[in-house]
């Protein structure tokens, strides 16, 4: 949204084997990935707070999108993946709901 590039983004052309990004490394702990997720949340909040909801996306391939669209999409994606996690939990322990 803000036009920044990050070193850990998906490369345009992958040069490694197809499944290499699915390999678990020493740093792949729950604490590590929760911390990474929270850091991204804070960065996203800062970008969103610095822009008006009608501000266009900085990426040229998504120029028709604005902050409002991106925030709505992120809510939708978070809900979808939370639903996936719920299905997995229900499958494992049989409980449902809160």
C-alpha angles and dihedrals in degrees: 000000000000096000095244123140123219126207094229097053120124109276118244090234119028113221097177127080113287095251097041093103089057093060114111114231134190091267094052097102128138090245092052095050094042088053091049090049092050091048090053090048091055092048091048092049091051092051093046092047091052094056138061116246090247094052111124123241115265093223110096092216091056100038092130090063122087134192091269091055093047094048091048090048092050091051089050093048093047091051092048094051092043086055090052090051089049091054091051092048092048090050091051102043105016094231123131135199128001 
